[in-house]
Each structure stands twice: as structure tokens, then as C-alpha cells.
Amino acid sequence: MLRRLSIRPLVALLVCLVATAGLVAATPGRALAGPNEGDFFSAANSARSSAGLPAYAYAGDLAYAARAQAERMAASGQLEHNPDLGGSVSNWQELGENIGCGPDWSSIQQALMNSSEHRAAILDSGYTQMGVGTAVDKDGTLWVSEVFRLPAGATSPAAPSAGSSSNTSTAATTSGTPSATVVAAPTPTQILRSKIQIARKKVSGHGKHGGSKDPLIAALHYSTVMRTVA
């Protein structure tokens, strides 16, 4: 599953301007806490190198948000994007997320690279930073979230020249490899519906009149929901 967000200058006040908070070198070392997080990160940079692109810098705050989402997916058994991706991290002008699940990291990575949308996110010349988070559920399924960012105020690196490796090449599928799951990005309607559901849960327990038919109380609840969604 792929998700991409962008922010325009007119709403830049929503971004906390912390220069490179949580950013570490391209070799993340101990920042990688979940199983196979380093494998996903190394595989992404290996693919970028083959495509003539600069390596991603590893960002600890992106990894923290990605790991939290991977743990939520593992707990629920549902493959879904972080509904508050833009609010989970700061200092961004472009933000994206790949998610997937499968029996092991290599089959998930293969599925991501075999999907044109997910491969494009990994090989996007507009992003400069990446964080990876993983979690394993009770059945042994591995869940992963990859979060990509172009920091606020940063300039996208130049795209590879025409003579470099193409982003459209497809990785070969290994016969007999267990399948992994990656799905399409949610539509704006699905994102809004998810936010409304979250907002309703937040206000549903407020006061003993939560189920009242009083139109004034209903209006107040509606107002609260709309503020939460916004």
C-alpha cells in the first residue's frame, strides 16, 4: 500500500521547523529496533544506487512513526495506512508511506519492488529521508511501514540522467516464494471516512447524554467531530 502527502507554502505553519530532528547517517546502526528493519533500509538504498539515485538518510523520527504503525497493523491484523501520517512526524513538505505484510522481509520487499506504485516511492527522487518500522504478529506474519520524507525547506535532489538505470525495470519473481501483500493507496473519501470514525470514537463517551436525541447536543457532537477531523 502506498500513500503520499504534500504540503503547500500556505499551510506551512502546520509544520514544526526542527532542522533534522531524529536524522542519523545512512547507516542507522542501533536506531533499527524491529526485525529486518535494516534489511528493508539497505534494500531500498541498494535499489536507489542501481537506479543512479542518492541513498536515503535514515531518520529516527520517521522510524518511530513507522514502527508504531507496524505494531498497530500487527495487533489489528489489518493492512492500513497511518490515518495521521502527516501529524505523526514534523518538518516535512513531502511525505509518503509504503506498507505491506508477508511471511518474511524478502518476499515483502519483492512484492514492493514488483508493484509500480511502491517501487516508485522507493525510487522517488523527491524524497531524501526514510524510516522503517516492523512488527511480528502472533502468527509470525511480518508487518512493515516505510515512511519517506522531503524535509521542509529542502530541495529535491536531481533525478538520474537518461543514461542511468530506469525506474521502470521490474524485479524478477522467484518461483515458489510465499506471497506478500501490498495494496493500493486509500482514496480521499476513504481517508475522510477513517478520520470521521476516529473523531466519533473520541467524542462518543463524552457525557452521559452521548445517545441523547436532543438536537442541541447532537449539534455540539457534530461540531466536535468536524473540529477533530479538521
Stockholm file with secondary structure:
# STOCKHOLM 1.0

chainA/1-230         MLRRLSIRPLVALLVCLVATAGLVAATPGRALAGPNEGDFFSAANSARSSAGLPAYAYAGDLAYAARAQAERMAASGQLEHNPDLGGSVSNWQELGENIGCGPDWSSIQQALMNSSEHRAAILDSGYTQMGVGTAVDKDGTLWVSEVFRLPAGATSPAAPSAGSSSNTSTAATTSGTPSATVVAAPTPTQILRSKIQIARKKVSGHGKHGGSKDPLIAALHYSTVMRTVA
#=GR chainA/1-230 SS CEEEEECCGGGGGGSCCCTTTTEECSSCGGGCCSTTHHHHHHHHHHHHHHTTCCCCEEEHHHHHHHHHHHHHHHHHTCCCCCTTHHHHSCSEEEEEEEEEEESSHHHHHHHHHHSHHHHHHHTCTTCCEEEEEEEECTTCCEEEEEEEEEETTCCCCCCCCTTSCCTTCCCCCCTTCCCCBCCCCCCHHHHHHHHHHHHHHHHHTSSTTTTCCCHHHHHHHHHHHHHHHC
#=GC SS_cons         CEEEEECCGGGGGGSCCCTTTTEECSSCGGGCCSTTHHHHHHHHHHHHHHTTCCCCEEEHHHHHHHHHHHHHHHHHTCCCCCTTHHHHSCSEEEEEEEEEEESSHHHHHHHHHHSHHHHHHHTCTTCCEEEEEEEECTTCCEEEEEEEEEETTCCCCCCCCTTSCCTTCCCCCCTTCCCCBCCCCCCHHHHHHHHHHHHHHHHHTSSTTTTCCCHHHHHHHHHHHHHHHC
//
